[in-house]
Amino acid sequence: MTEDKPEVAPAADGTPTPPIPDTAEAPETAAATTGTAPADAPAAPMLDKKKSIILGVIGLVFIVLIFWKVIPTIGSYSEALTALQNMGWPAAVVIVIAVLIYLGVYGFPFMAAVPGLRYWQGQQINQAAFAISNGVPAGGAVGLAVQYGMLASFKISPAASTSAIAVVGLWSVFVTLGFPILGVGALILGGADGGAYIAVALIGFAVLAAAVTLLILVVRSATLARKLAQMANHVVAFFGKWIKSLRGKDLVPAVLSFRETIYDLVVKRWMWITLAQCGVFLTQFLILYVCLRGVEGWSNDGTSVLIAFGAFAVSQVGLMIPITPGGVGTVDAFMIAILTNFGTSDGAATAADLVWRASSFVPQILLGVLALVLWYRQAGRTFAATKPVEATPAA
């Protein structure tokens, strides 16, 4: 994937943009630009209050309906309460250990995407963004702005920040689409009839394969990237007959700019970013599995690890339904339904899901708030120290 160097689109004023350095350099080349801090931190966009309230109310309504009406039809809250009461303290200790492992791994994706970034800095970025995106209605844009601001305060250049945020987000989508495919395979290997979910796996595989193929083609060659953008222009022009906002759109500059942004990082760091994102997914599954075995009883026969993994992985398609933050409710309903469909008792499936949701969400929200508070205090001193001193007029 390293044949052509990125072709850079000209600036808005027509001035050609200098080409980026040759990518045959060491992987740490990208980090070389991270040593200079921007003059000012990126300004966080203001939330549209009306839109935020509407989206927040819609999300809350869906969450209430799912937990009030949907989950009781596939699980049992009363049986879940009984299962939780029978769970001993050793099981609770194992769950706490699993949560700590998951929280520890959560700091690695940005470390993988930004060479030279320290572990605690990676934790702050990811945890703070999680707290904002999942705790504030329509908080995704603010979460991105906070990530930019944090990277700026850590003396990461704007170019490196943009590429890291884009690639980490892109890889998160890839993992969300890819693991359900493995989940269906796990259900079949676990002795279950996974035929009902094969369609989900095939759709996910098709979307993932298309996305990865397009990414490889765009990154591999600037010529291919331009041709793909020109082909996309024809599609946009066709829909532009009915959609006014699409008329006159030219995707070539945007695609070439996107390629320039992520080229170096994808070519040199894709493996580490993949491992980090897979680690986040697998450690979150670990929490669910120990919750499930905890309520079932470790000394008793219970749900196999393959069935549990299949249910967890396939249920993650609920994250692609953007009606609630973090898939709250949608993922839970899918997970409980799959577990009970493959033999897990209603009470154990419901209890395990509720414990998993609480133990994987609440600590992260609290840690994210703590990360924001600590960063805010440190960032004020950092930006104050880098602010240029105004010259004193001569007497």
Buried (B, 14 or more C-beta within 10 A) or exposed (E): BEEBBBBBBEEEEEEEEEEBEEBEEEBEBBBBBBEEBBEEBBEBEEBEEEEBEEBBEEBBEBBEEBBEEBBEEBBBBEBBBBBBEBBEEEBBEBBBEBBEBBBEBBBBBBBBBBBBBEEEBBBBBBBBBBBBBBBBBBBBBBBBBBBBBBBBBBBBBBBBBBBBBBBBBBBBBBBBBBBBBBBBBBBBBBEBEBEEBBEBBEBBBEBBEEBEEBBEBBBBBBEBBBBBBEEBBEEBBEEBEEEEEBEEBBBBBEBBBBBBBBBBBBBBBBEBBBEBBBBBBBBBBBBBBBBBBBBBBEEEEBBBBBBBBBBBBBBBBBBBEEBBBBBBBBBBBBBBBBBBBBBBBBBBBBBBBBBBBEBBBEBBBEBBBBBBEEBBEBBEEBBEEBEEEEEEEEE
